[in-house]
Amino acid sequence: MTVIEEAHTDHGATFRTVGGRRVVEDYGRPERTHRAVRNGVGVCEMGYGVVEVTGEDRVDFVDNAVSNRVSAADGEGVYALLLDPQGRITTDLYVYTTEERLLVFCPPDRAEPLATQWRENTFIQDVSIRVANDDFGVFGVHGPHATEKVASVLNRAGAPEPALTFVRGSMGDAGVTVVASDCPTGEDGYEVICAADAASEVFETLVVRGNNAAPFGYRTWETLTLEAGTPLFDTELSGKVPNVAGVRNALDFEKGCYVGQEVVSKVENVGQPSQRLVGLAPEAVPEAGAPVFAGDDEVGEVTRAVAGPSYEAPVAFAYVTFDAASDVTSVGAPEGAGADTVPTDVVSLPFVEGSGRSARLPTYPSE
């Protein structure tokens, strides 16, 4: 659950459950809040699951398990995937390296299964693994003024760069780690990590001290990330081969010997995957799972759709067959089939250009 529910309630929050963890839905007027983040800066408590890995072999152990290179250098992070033997994504994750441990941030309901799986595969390596979900508060700070916001309240350090590097400092009396984000909202961004018992102080500092920031919840997080062209685990990534999802920033194609790598390499060498993730601009917001058509032919389905506050029209993600990516004409029913037909256009991603560019923007070898 959120580590500071009372503080959120004081700001007028409503709540929902994501991956078994209670998070803020919104603080009211989510479309207005969305625009406040796009035009300024906002703060969102992130409901991550956290796995701590310690021991002398920690870097080699995790590096051998995931799809990207894990750095041994203190202050560096990486976005990566854990795959099953068929190359399908079982979780996405961020791995941050410190002198004493690795911290793995993942969807909240994936932390326990991830820790269990890794414990079963430690063999004789010097590795200890524990779930640390309740140890930390994590706050995303996003928007074109995010750097100024962080600089106005961060002591003993400057805002970090490049993406996924981090610095240590303080906000008020609380020690914090500040990570440069990989721009999932399409805006400049950071994540501020603190001990759970300091989370209320850090949240208030981020919202009301220094440069003000608008608090926002997961409803706004979803509209921001979709407009930015960022696939999310539950809706776009889970169960997909990474080449199909186009998340090439999570892959090191020179690295071998992790589970699922053979499938990733095979798909890469074929020239193009069977499907691809595309952006649609339908005339009305379709349901997740709605079929997508090219003329009379069903060629895919919608994964996520919202009324895009900055795009000022509905936007959607859909997986479609690779060769039909430019031919999509409708959602819900074939073109001209009647009331269930929602005409749509294929739109180049991102839907909205912001101050940053999402590192997860789907890309494919032919582009």
Contacts in CASP RR format, 6 or more apart in sequence:
PFRMAT RR
TARGET T0000
AUTHOR 0000-0000-0000
METHOD contacts of the structure
MODEL  1
MTVIEEAHTDHGATFRTVGGRRVVEDYGRPERTHRAVRNGVGVCEMGYGV
VEVTGEDRVDFVDNAVSNRVSAADGEGVYALLLDPQGRITTDLYVYTTEE
RLLVFCPPDRAEPLATQWRENTFIQDVSIRVANDDFGVFGVHGPHATEKV
ASVLNRAGAPEPALTFVRGSMGDAGVTVVASDCPTGEDGYEVICAADAAS
EVFETLVVRGNNAAPFGYRTWETLTLEAGTPLFDTELSGKVPNVAGVRNA
LDFEKGCYVGQEVVSKVENVGQPSQRLVGLAPEAVPEAGAPVFAGDDEVG
EVTRAVAGPSYEAPVAFAYVTFDAASDVTSVGAPEGAGADTVPTDVVSLP
FVEGSGRSARLPTYPSE
1 21 0 8 1.000
1 22 0 8 1.000
2 8 0 8 1.000
2 15 0 8 1.000
2 21 0 8 1.000
2 22 0 8 1.000
2 23 0 8 1.000
2 24 0 8 1.000
2 45 0 8 1.000
2 47 0 8 1.000
3 45 0 8 1.000
3 134 0 8 1.000
3 136 0 8 1.000
3 137 0 8 1.000
3 196 0 8 1.000
3 199 0 8 1.000
4 45 0 8 1.000
4 137 0 8 1.000
4 199 0 8 1.000
4 200 0 8 1.000
4 203 0 8 1.000
5 15 0 8 1.000
5 22 0 8 1.000
6 200 0 8 1.000
7 200 0 8 1.000
7 203 0 8 1.000
7 204 0 8 1.000
8 15 0 8 1.000
8 24 0 8 1.000
8 27 0 8 1.000
8 45 0 8 1.000
8 215 0 8 1.000
11 27 0 8 1.000
11 207 0 8 1.000
11 215 0 8 1.000
12 27 0 8 1.000
12 28 0 8 1.000
13 24 0 8 1.000
13 25 0 8 1.000
13 26 0 8 1.000
13 27 0 8 1.000
13 215 0 8 1.000
13 217 0 8 1.000
14 24 0 8 1.000
14 25 0 8 1.000
14 26 0 8 1.000
14 27 0 8 1.000
14 28 0 8 1.000
15 22 0 8 1.000
15 23 0 8 1.000
15 24 0 8 1.000
15 25 0 8 1.000
16 22 0 8 1.000
16 23 0 8 1.000
16 25 0 8 1.000
16 218 0 8 1.000
17 23 0 8 1.000
18 47 0 8 1.000
18 108 0 8 1.000
18 218 0 8 1.000
18 234 0 8 1.000
19 107 0 8 1.000
19 108 0 8 1.000
19 109 0 8 1.000
19 234 0 8 1.000
20 108 0 8 1.000
20 109 0 8 1.000
21 47 0 8 1.000
21 49 0 8 1.000
21 108 0 8 1.000
21 109 0 8 1.000
21 133 0 8 1.000
23 45 0 8 1.000
23 47 0 8 1.000
23 217 0 8 1.000
23 218 0 8 1.000
24 44 0 8 1.000
24 45 0 8 1.000
24 215 0 8 1.000
24 216 0 8 1.000
24 217 0 8 1.000
24 218 0 8 1.000
25 217 0 8 1.000
25 218 0 8 1.000
25 219 0 8 1.000
26 33 0 8 1.000
26 216 0 8 1.000
26 217 0 8 1.000
26 218 0 8 1.000
26 219 0 8 1.000
26 220 0 8 1.000
27 33 0 8 1.000
27 215 0 8 1.000
27 216 0 8 1.000
27 217 0 8 1.000
30 216 0 8 1.000
30 217 0 8 1.000
30 219 0 8 1.000
30 220 0 8 1.000
30 223 0 8 1.000
31 223 0 8 1.000
31 307 0 8 1.000
31 309 0 8 1.000
33 214 0 8 1.000
33 215 0 8 1.000
33 216 0 8 1.000
33 217 0 8 1.000
33 220 0 8 1.000
34 216 0 8 1.000
34 220 0 8 1.000
34 223 0 8 1.000
34 224 0 8 1.000
34 308 0 8 1.000
34 309 0 8 1.000
34 310 0 8 1.000
35 309 0 8 1.000
35 310 0 8 1.000
36 42 0 8 1.000
36 214 0 8 1.000
36 216 0 8 1.000
37 142 0 8 1.000
37 143 0 8 1.000
37 185 0 8 1.000
37 187 0 8 1.000
37 214 0 8 1.000
37 216 0 8 1.000
37 220 0 8 1.000
37 224 0 8 1.000
38 143 0 8 1.000
38 144 0 8 1.000
38 187 0 8 1.000
38 224 0 8 1.000
38 309 0 8 1.000
38 310 0 8 1.000
38 352 0 8 1.000
38 354 0 8 1.000
39 144 0 8 1.000
40 143 0 8 1.000
40 144 0 8 1.000
40 145 0 8 1.000
40 213 0 8 1.000
40 214 0 8 1.000
41 141 0 8 1.000
41 142 0 8 1.000
41 143 0 8 1.000
41 144 0 8 1.000
41 145 0 8 1.000
41 146 0 8 1.000
41 148 0 8 1.000
41 149 0 8 1.000
41 211 0 8 1.000
41 213 0 8 1.000
41 214 0 8 1.000
42 140 0 8 1.000
42 141 0 8 1.000
42 142 0 8 1.000
42 143 0 8 1.000
42 146 0 8 1.000
42 149 0 8 1.000
42 213 0 8 1.000
42 214 0 8 1.000
42 215 0 8 1.000
42 216 0 8 1.000
43 139 0 8 1.000
43 140 0 8 1.000
43 141 0 8 1.000
43 203 0 8 1.000
43 206 0 8 1.000
43 207 0 8 1.000
43 213 0 8 1.000
43 214 0 8 1.000
43 215 0 8 1.000
43 216 0 8 1.000
44 139 0 8 1.000
44 140 0 8 1.000
44 142 0 8 1.000
44 215 0 8 1.000
44 216 0 8 1.000
44 217 0 8 1.000
44 218 0 8 1.000
44 220 0 8 1.000
44 221 0 8 1.000
45 137 0 8 1.000
45 138 0 8 1.000
45 139 0 8 1.000
45 140 0 8 1.000
45 199 0 8 1.000
45 203 0 8 1.000
45 217 0 8 1.000
46 138 0 8 1.000
46 139 0 8 1.000
46 140 0 8 1.000
46 191 0 8 1.000
47 108 0 8 1.000
47 138 0 8 1.000
48 105 0 8 1.000
48 106 0 8 1.000
48 107 0 8 1.000
48 108 0 8 1.000
48 133 0 8 1.000
48 136 0 8 1.000
48 138 0 8 1.000
49 105 0 8 1.000
49 106 0 8 1.000
49 107 0 8 1.000
49 108 0 8 1.000
49 110 0 8 1.000
49 111 0 8 1.000
49 131 0 8 1.000
49 133 0 8 1.000
50 103 0 8 1.000
50 104 0 8 1.000
50 105 0 8 1.000
50 106 0 8 1.000
50 111 0 8 1.000
50 131 0 8 1.000
50 132 0 8 1.000
50 133 0 8 1.000
50 135 0 8 1.000
50 136 0 8 1.000
51 103 0 8 1.000
51 104 0 8 1.000
51 106 0 8 1.000
51 111 0 8 1.000
51 114 0 8 1.000
51 115 0 8 1.000
51 118 0 8 1.000
51 129 0 8 1.000
51 130 0 8 1.000
51 131 0 8 1.000
51 132 0 8 1.000
52 101 0 8 1.000
52 102 0 8 1.000
52 103 0 8 1.000
52 104 0 8 1.000
52 129 0 8 1.000
52 130 0 8 1.000
52 131 0 8 1.000
52 132 0 8 1.000
52 135 0 8 1.000
53 61 0 8 1.000
53 62 0 8 1.000
53 101 0 8 1.000
53 102 0 8 1.000
53 103 0 8 1.000
53 104 0 8 1.000
53 118 0 8 1.000
53 127 0 8 1.000
53 128 0 8 1.000
53 129 0 8 1.000
54 100 0 8 1.000
54 101 0 8 1.000
54 102 0 8 1.000
54 127 0 8 1.000
54 128 0 8 1.000
55 101 0 8 1.000
55 126 0 8 1.000
55 127 0 8 1.000
55 128 0 8 1.000
56 126 0 8 1.000
57 125 0 8 1.000
57 126 0 8 1.000
57 127 0 8 1.000
58 101 0 8 1.000
58 102 0 8 1.000
58 127 0 8 1.000
59 70 0 8 1.000
59 71 0 8 1.000
59 72 0 8 1.000
59 97 0 8 1.000
59 102 0 8 1.000
60 125 0 8 1.000
61 118 0 8 1.000
61 122 0 8 1.000
61 125 0 8 1.000
61 127 0 8 1.000
62 70 0 8 1.000
62 95 0 8 1.000
62 102 0 8 1.000
62 104 0 8 1.000
62 118 0 8 1.000
63 69 0 8 1.000
63 70 0 8 1.000
64 257 0 8 1.000
64 258 0 8 1.000
65 82 0 8 1.000
65 118 0 8 1.000
65 121 0 8 1.000
65 258 0 8 1.000
65 259 0 8 1.000
66 80 0 8 1.000
66 81 0 8 1.000
66 82 0 8 1.000
66 93 0 8 1.000
66 95 0 8 1.000
66 258 0 8 1.000
67 80 0 8 1.000
67 81 0 8 1.000
67 82 0 8 1.000
67 83 0 8 1.000
67 242 0 8 1.000
67 250 0 8 1.000
67 251 0 8 1.000
67 252 0 8 1.000
67 255 0 8 1.000
67 258 0 8 1.000
67 261 0 8 1.000
67 264 0 8 1.000
68 78 0 8 1.000
68 79 0 8 1.000
68 80 0 8 1.000
68 81 0 8 1.000
68 250 0 8 1.000
68 251 0 8 1.000
68 252 0 8 1.000
68 255 0 8 1.000
69 78 0 8 1.000
69 252 0 8 1.000
69 255 0 8 1.000
70 77 0 8 1.000
70 78 0 8 1.000
70 80 0 8 1.000
70 95 0 8 1.000
70 97 0 8 1.000
70 102 0 8 1.000
71 77 0 8 1.000
71 78 0 8 1.000
71 97 0 8 1.000
72 97 0 8 1.000
73 97 0 8 1.000
74 97 0 8 1.000
74 98 0 8 1.000
74 99 0 8 1.000
75 96 0 8 1.000
75 97 0 8 1.000
75 98 0 8 1.000
75 165 0 8 1.000
75 166 0 8 1.000
75 167 0 8 1.000
76 96 0 8 1.000
76 97 0 8 1.000
76 164 0 8 1.000
76 165 0 8 1.000
76 166 0 8 1.000
77 94 0 8 1.000
77 95 0 8 1.000
77 96 0 8 1.000
77 97 0 8 1.000
77 164 0 8 1.000
77 165 0 8 1.000
77 166 0 8 1.000
77 179 0 8 1.000
78 94 0 8 1.000
78 95 0 8 1.000
78 164 0 8 1.000
79 92 0 8 1.000
79 93 0 8 1.000
79 94 0 8 1.000
79 164 0 8 1.000
79 182 0 8 1.000
79 249 0 8 1.000
79 250 0 8 1.000
79 359 0 8 1.000
79 360 0 8 1.000
80 92 0 8 1.000
80 93 0 8 1.000
80 94 0 8 1.000
80 95 0 8 1.000
80 250 0 8 1.000
81 89 0 8 1.000
81 91 0 8 1.000
81 92 0 8 1.000
81 93 0 8 1.000
81 237 0 8 1.000
81 242 0 8 1.000
81 247 0 8 1.000
81 250 0 8 1.000
81 251 0 8 1.000
82 89 0 8 1.000
82 90 0 8 1.000
82 91 0 8 1.000
82 92 0 8 1.000
82 93 0 8 1.000
82 114 0 8 1.000
82 259 0 8 1.000
83 89 0 8 1.000
83 90 0 8 1.000
83 242 0 8 1.000
83 258 0 8 1.000
83 259 0 8 1.000
83 260 0 8 1.000
83 261 0 8 1.000
83 263 0 8 1.000
83 264 0 8 1.000
84 90 0 8 1.000
84 259 0 8 1.000
84 260 0 8 1.000
85 259 0 8 1.000
85 260 0 8 1.000
85 263 0 8 1.000
86 241 0 8 1.000
86 260 0 8 1.000
86 263 0 8 1.000
87 241 0 8 1.000
87 242 0 8 1.000
87 259 0 8 1.000
87 260 0 8 1.000
87 263 0 8 1.000
87 264 0 8 1.000
88 239 0 8 1.000
88 240 0 8 1.000
88 241 0 8 1.000
89 233 0 8 1.000
89 237 0 8 1.000
89 238 0 8 1.000
89 239 0 8 1.000
89 240 0 8 1.000
89 241 0 8 1.000
89 242 0 8 1.000
89 245 0 8 1.000
90 110 0 8 1.000
90 113 0 8 1.000
90 238 0 8 1.000
90 239 0 8 1.000
91 106 0 8 1.000
91 107 0 8 1.000
91 110 0 8 1.000
91 113 0 8 1.000
91 114 0 8 1.000
91 233 0 8 1.000
92 106 0 8 1.000
92 107 0 8 1.000
92 233 0 8 1.000
92 237 0 8 1.000
92 247 0 8 1.000
92 250 0 8 1.000
93 104 0 8 1.000
93 105 0 8 1.000
93 106 0 8 1.000
93 110 0 8 1.000
93 114 0 8 1.000
94 104 0 8 1.000
94 105 0 8 1.000
94 106 0 8 1.000
94 164 0 8 1.000
95 102 0 8 1.000
95 103 0 8 1.000
95 104 0 8 1.000
96 102 0 8 1.000
96 103 0 8 1.000
96 104 0 8 1.000
96 105 0 8 1.000
96 164 0 8 1.000
96 166 0 8 1.000
96 179 0 8 1.000
103 132 0 8 1.000
104 114 0 8 1.000
105 138 0 8 1.000
106 114 0 8 1.000
107 233 0 8 1.000
107 234 0 8 1.000
108 133 0 8 1.000
110 233 0 8 1.000
111 131 0 8 1.000
111 133 0 8 1.000
112 131 0 8 1.000
115 129 0 8 1.000
115 130 0 8 1.000
115 131 0 8 1.000
118 127 0 8 1.000
118 129 0 8 1.000
119 129 0 8 1.000
122 129 0 8 1.000
134 196 0 8 1.000
135 195 0 8 1.000
135 196 0 8 1.000
136 193 0 8 1.000
136 194 0 8 1.000
136 195 0 8 1.000
136 196 0 8 1.000
136 199 0 8 1.000
137 193 0 8 1.000
137 194 0 8 1.000
137 195 0 8 1.000
137 196 0 8 1.000
137 199 0 8 1.000
137 202 0 8 1.000
138 191 0 8 1.000
138 192 0 8 1.000
138 193 0 8 1.000
139 191 0 8 1.000
139 192 0 8 1.000
139 199 0 8 1.000
139 202 0 8 1.000
139 203 0 8 1.000
139 206 0 8 1.000
140 181 0 8 1.000
140 189 0 8 1.000
140 190 0 8 1.000
140 191 0 8 1.000
140 192 0 8 1.000
141 149 0 8 1.000
141 150 0 8 1.000
141 189 0 8 1.000
141 190 0 8 1.000
141 191 0 8 1.000
141 192 0 8 1.000
141 206 0 8 1.000
141 213 0 8 1.000
142 181 0 8 1.000
142 185 0 8 1.000
142 186 0 8 1.000
142 187 0 8 1.000
142 188 0 8 1.000
142 189 0 8 1.000
142 190 0 8 1.000
142 224 0 8 1.000
143 185 0 8 1.000
143 187 0 8 1.000
143 188 0 8 1.000
143 189 0 8 1.000
143 355 0 8 1.000
144 187 0 8 1.000
144 188 0 8 1.000
144 354 0 8 1.000
144 355 0 8 1.000
145 188 0 8 1.000
145 211 0 8 1.000
146 187 0 8 1.000
146 188 0 8 1.000
146 189 0 8 1.000
146 190 0 8 1.000
147 159 0 8 1.000
147 188 0 8 1.000
147 189 0 8 1.000
147 190 0 8 1.000
148 211 0 8 1.000
149 206 0 8 1.000
149 210 0 8 1.000
149 211 0 8 1.000
149 213 0 8 1.000
150 158 0 8 1.000
150 159 0 8 1.000
150 178 0 8 1.000
150 190 0 8 1.000
150 192 0 8 1.000
151 158 0 8 1.000
151 159 0 8 1.000
152 209 0 8 1.000
152 210 0 8 1.000
152 211 0 8 1.000
153 171 0 8 1.000
153 172 0 8 1.000
153 205 0 8 1.000
153 206 0 8 1.000
153 209 0 8 1.000
153 210 0 8 1.000
153 211 0 8 1.000
154 169 0 8 1.000
154 170 0 8 1.000
154 171 0 8 1.000
154 176 0 8 1.000
154 178 0 8 1.000
155 169 0 8 1.000
155 170 0 8 1.000
155 171 0 8 1.000
155 172 0 8 1.000
156 168 0 8 1.000
156 169 0 8 1.000
156 170 0 8 1.000
157 167 0 8 1.000
157 168 0 8 1.000
157 169 0 8 1.000
157 178 0 8 1.000
158 167 0 8 1.000
159 167 0 8 1.000
159 178 0 8 1.000
159 180 0 8 1.000
159 190 0 8 1.000
160 166 0 8 1.000
160 167 0 8 1.000
160 178 0 8 1.000
160 179 0 8 1.000
160 180 0 8 1.000
160 190 0 8 1.000
161 180 0 8 1.000
162 180 0 8 1.000
163 180 0 8 1.000
163 181 0 8 1.000
163 182 0 8 1.000
163 183 0 8 1.000
163 359 0 8 1.000
164 179 0 8 1.000
164 180 0 8 1.000
164 181 0 8 1.000
164 182 0 8 1.000
165 179 0 8 1.000
165 180 0 8 1.000
166 177 0 8 1.000
166 178 0 8 1.000
166 179 0 8 1.000
166 180 0 8 1.000
167 177 0 8 1.000
167 178 0 8 1.000
168 175 0 8 1.000
168 176 0 8 1.000
168 177 0 8 1.000
168 178 0 8 1.000
169 175 0 8 1.000
169 176 0 8 1.000
169 177 0 8 1.000
169 178 0 8 1.000
170 176 0 8 1.000
171 192 0 8 1.000
171 194 0 8 1.000
171 201 0 8 1.000
171 202 0 8 1.000
171 205 0 8 1.000
171 206 0 8 1.000
171 209 0 8 1.000
172 201 0 8 1.000
172 205 0 8 1.000
172 209 0 8 1.000
173 198 0 8 1.000
173 201 0 8 1.000
174 194 0 8 1.000
174 195 0 8 1.000
174 198 0 8 1.000
174 201 0 8 1.000
174 202 0 8 1.000
174 205 0 8 1.000
175 194 0 8 1.000
175 195 0 8 1.000
175 198 0 8 1.000
176 192 0 8 1.000
176 193 0 8 1.000
176 194 0 8 1.000
176 198 0 8 1.000
176 202 0 8 1.000
177 192 0 8 1.000
177 193 0 8 1.000
177 194 0 8 1.000
178 190 0 8 1.000
178 191 0 8 1.000
178 192 0 8 1.000
178 193 0 8 1.000
179 190 0 8 1.000
179 191 0 8 1.000
179 192 0 8 1.000
179 193 0 8 1.000
180 189 0 8 1.000
180 190 0 8 1.000
181 188 0 8 1.000
181 189 0 8 1.000
181 190 0 8 1.000
181 191 0 8 1.000
182 249 0 8 1.000
182 358 0 8 1.000
182 359 0 8 1.000
182 360 0 8 1.000
183 189 0 8 1.000
183 228 0 8 1.000
183 356 0 8 1.000
183 357 0 8 1.000
183 358 0 8 1.000
183 359 0 8 1.000
184 224 0 8 1.000
184 225 0 8 1.000
184 228 0 8 1.000
184 230 0 8 1.000
184 358 0 8 1.000
184 359 0 8 1.000
184 360 0 8 1.000
185 221 0 8 1.000
185 224 0 8 1.000
185 225 0 8 1.000
185 228 0 8 1.000
185 230 0 8 1.000
185 358 0 8 1.000
186 224 0 8 1.000
186 227 0 8 1.000
186 228 0 8 1.000
186 229 0 8 1.000
186 230 0 8 1.000
186 350 0 8 1.000
186 352 0 8 1.000
186 354 0 8 1.000
186 355 0 8 1.000
186 356 0 8 1.000
186 357 0 8 1.000
186 358 0 8 1.000
187 224 0 8 1.000
187 228 0 8 1.000
187 354 0 8 1.000
187 355 0 8 1.000
187 356 0 8 1.000
188 355 0 8 1.000
188 356 0 8 1.000
192 202 0 8 1.000
192 206 0 8 1.000
194 202 0 8 1.000
203 215 0 8 1.000
206 213 0 8 1.000
207 213 0 8 1.000
207 214 0 8 1.000
207 215 0 8 1.000
222 232 0 8 1.000
222 304 0 8 1.000
222 306 0 8 1.000
223 306 0 8 1.000
223 307 0 8 1.000
223 308 0 8 1.000
223 309 0 8 1.000
225 232 0 8 1.000
225 358 0 8 1.000
226 304 0 8 1.000
226 305 0 8 1.000
226 306 0 8 1.000
226 308 0 8 1.000
226 315 0 8 1.000
226 316 0 8 1.000
226 317 0 8 1.000
226 351 0 8 1.000
227 308 0 8 1.000
227 309 0 8 1.000
227 310 0 8 1.000
227 311 0 8 1.000
227 315 0 8 1.000
227 350 0 8 1.000
227 351 0 8 1.000
227 352 0 8 1.000
228 350 0 8 1.000
228 351 0 8 1.000
228 352 0 8 1.000
228 354 0 8 1.000
228 358 0 8 1.000
228 361 0 8 1.000
229 279 0 8 1.000
229 317 0 8 1.000
229 349 0 8 1.000
229 350 0 8 1.000
229 351 0 8 1.000
229 358 0 8 1.000
229 360 0 8 1.000
229 361 0 8 1.000
229 362 0 8 1.000
230 358 0 8 1.000
230 360 0 8 1.000
230 361 0 8 1.000
231 237 0 8 1.000
231 245 0 8 1.000
231 246 0 8 1.000
231 247 0 8 1.000
231 277 0 8 1.000
231 317 0 8 1.000
231 360 0 8 1.000
231 362 0 8 1.000
232 304 0 8 1.000
235 288 0 8 1.000
235 303 0 8 1.000
235 304 0 8 1.000
235 317 0 8 1.000
236 245 0 8 1.000
236 277 0 8 1.000
236 303 0 8 1.000
236 304 0 8 1.000
236 317 0 8 1.000
236 319 0 8 1.000
237 245 0 8 1.000
237 247 0 8 1.000
240 319 0 8 1.000
241 263 0 8 1.000
241 264 0 8 1.000
241 267 0 8 1.000
241 273 0 8 1.000
242 248 0 8 1.000
242 250 0 8 1.000
242 251 0 8 1.000
242 264 0 8 1.000
243 251 0 8 1.000
243 264 0 8 1.000
243 267 0 8 1.000
243 268 0 8 1.000
243 273 0 8 1.000
243 364 0 8 1.000
244 267 0 8 1.000
244 273 0 8 1.000
244 274 0 8 1.000
244 275 0 8 1.000
244 276 0 8 1.000
244 277 0 8 1.000
244 319 0 8 1.000
245 277 0 8 1.000
245 362 0 8 1.000
246 276 0 8 1.000
246 277 0 8 1.000
246 362 0 8 1.000
246 363 0 8 1.000
246 364 0 8 1.000
247 360 0 8 1.000
247 362 0 8 1.000
248 363 0 8 1.000
249 359 0 8 1.000
249 360 0 8 1.000
250 360 0 8 1.000
251 264 0 8 1.000
253 264 0 8 1.000
253 265 0 8 1.000
253 268 0 8 1.000
255 261 0 8 1.000
256 265 0 8 1.000
267 273 0 8 1.000
268 365 0 8 1.000
271 365 0 8 1.000
271 366 0 8 1.000
272 322 0 8 1.000
272 364 0 8 1.000
272 365 0 8 1.000
272 366 0 8 1.000
273 322 0 8 1.000
273 364 0 8 1.000
274 321 0 8 1.000
274 322 0 8 1.000
275 300 0 8 1.000
275 319 0 8 1.000
275 320 0 8 1.000
275 321 0 8 1.000
275 322 0 8 1.000
276 319 0 8 1.000
276 320 0 8 1.000
276 322 0 8 1.000
276 325 0 8 1.000
276 362 0 8 1.000
276 364 0 8 1.000
277 303 0 8 1.000
277 317 0 8 1.000
277 318 0 8 1.000
277 319 0 8 1.000
277 362 0 8 1.000
278 317 0 8 1.000
278 318 0 8 1.000
278 319 0 8 1.000
278 320 0 8 1.000
278 325 0 8 1.000
278 328 0 8 1.000
278 346 0 8 1.000
278 349 0 8 1.000
278 362 0 8 1.000
279 315 0 8 1.000
279 316 0 8 1.000
279 317 0 8 1.000
279 318 0 8 1.000
279 346 0 8 1.000
279 347 0 8 1.000
279 349 0 8 1.000
279 351 0 8 1.000
280 292 0 8 1.000
280 302 0 8 1.000
280 305 0 8 1.000
280 315 0 8 1.000
280 316 0 8 1.000
280 317 0 8 1.000
280 318 0 8 1.000
280 328 0 8 1.000
280 331 0 8 1.000
280 344 0 8 1.000
280 345 0 8 1.000
280 346 0 8 1.000
280 347 0 8 1.000
281 311 0 8 1.000
281 313 0 8 1.000
281 314 0 8 1.000
281 315 0 8 1.000
281 316 0 8 1.000
281 344 0 8 1.000
281 345 0 8 1.000
281 346 0 8 1.000
281 347 0 8 1.000
281 351 0 8 1.000
282 305 0 8 1.000
282 314 0 8 1.000
282 316 0 8 1.000
282 331 0 8 1.000
282 342 0 8 1.000
282 343 0 8 1.000
282 344 0 8 1.000
283 314 0 8 1.000
283 342 0 8 1.000
283 343 0 8 1.000
283 344 0 8 1.000
284 314 0 8 1.000
284 342 0 8 1.000
285 305 0 8 1.000
285 306 0 8 1.000
285 307 0 8 1.000
285 314 0 8 1.000
285 316 0 8 1.000
286 302 0 8 1.000
286 305 0 8 1.000
286 314 0 8 1.000
286 316 0 8 1.000
286 331 0 8 1.000
286 332 0 8 1.000
286 342 0 8 1.000
287 302 0 8 1.000
287 305 0 8 1.000
288 302 0 8 1.000
288 303 0 8 1.000
288 304 0 8 1.000
288 305 0 8 1.000
289 301 0 8 1.000
289 302 0 8 1.000
289 303 0 8 1.000
290 301 0 8 1.000
290 302 0 8 1.000
290 305 0 8 1.000
290 331 0 8 1.000
290 332 0 8 1.000
290 342 0 8 1.000
291 298 0 8 1.000
291 300 0 8 1.000
291 301 0 8 1.000
291 331 0 8 1.000
291 332 0 8 1.000
291 333 0 8 1.000
292 298 0 8 1.000
292 299 0 8 1.000
292 300 0 8 1.000
292 301 0 8 1.000
292 302 0 8 1.000
292 318 0 8 1.000
292 320 0 8 1.000
292 328 0 8 1.000
292 330 0 8 1.000
292 331 0 8 1.000
292 332 0 8 1.000
292 344 0 8 1.000
293 299 0 8 1.000
293 328 0 8 1.000
293 329 0 8 1.000
293 330 0 8 1.000
293 331 0 8 1.000
293 332 0 8 1.000
293 333 0 8 1.000
293 334 0 8 1.000
293 335 0 8 1.000
294 320 0 8 1.000
294 324 0 8 1.000
294 327 0 8 1.000
294 328 0 8 1.000
294 329 0 8 1.000
295 327 0 8 1.000
295 329 0 8 1.000
295 330 0 8 1.000
295 334 0 8 1.000
295 335 0 8 1.000
296 334 0 8 1.000
296 335 0 8 1.000
297 324 0 8 1.000
297 334 0 8 1.000
298 334 0 8 1.000
299 320 0 8 1.000
299 321 0 8 1.000
299 324 0 8 1.000
299 327 0 8 1.000
299 328 0 8 1.000
300 318 0 8 1.000
300 319 0 8 1.000
300 320 0 8 1.000
300 321 0 8 1.000
300 324 0 8 1.000
301 318 0 8 1.000
301 319 0 8 1.000
302 316 0 8 1.000
302 317 0 8 1.000
302 318 0 8 1.000
302 331 0 8 1.000
303 316 0 8 1.000
303 317 0 8 1.000
303 318 0 8 1.000
303 319 0 8 1.000
304 316 0 8 1.000
304 317 0 8 1.000
305 314 0 8 1.000
305 315 0 8 1.000
305 316 0 8 1.000
305 317 0 8 1.000
306 314 0 8 1.000
306 315 0 8 1.000
306 316 0 8 1.000
307 313 0 8 1.000
307 314 0 8 1.000
308 314 0 8 1.000
308 315 0 8 1.000
308 351 0 8 1.000
310 351 0 8 1.000
310 352 0 8 1.000
311 351 0 8 1.000
311 352 0 8 1.000
315 347 0 8 1.000
315 351 0 8 1.000
316 331 0 8 1.000
316 344 0 8 1.000
318 328 0 8 1.000
318 331 0 8 1.000
320 328 0 8 1.000
322 364 0 8 1.000
325 346 0 8 1.000
326 346 0 8 1.000
328 344 0 8 1.000
328 345 0 8 1.000
328 346 0 8 1.000
329 335 0 8 1.000
329 343 0 8 1.000
329 344 0 8 1.000
330 336 0 8 1.000
330 337 0 8 1.000
330 341 0 8 1.000
330 342 0 8 1.000
330 343 0 8 1.000
330 344 0 8 1.000
331 341 0 8 1.000
331 342 0 8 1.000
331 344 0 8 1.000
332 340 0 8 1.000
332 341 0 8 1.000
332 342 0 8 1.000
333 340 0 8 1.000
333 341 0 8 1.000
333 342 0 8 1.000
334 341 0 8 1.000
335 341 0 8 1.000
335 343 0 8 1.000
349 361 0 8 1.000
349 362 0 8 1.000
350 357 0 8 1.000
350 358 0 8 1.000
350 361 0 8 1.000
END
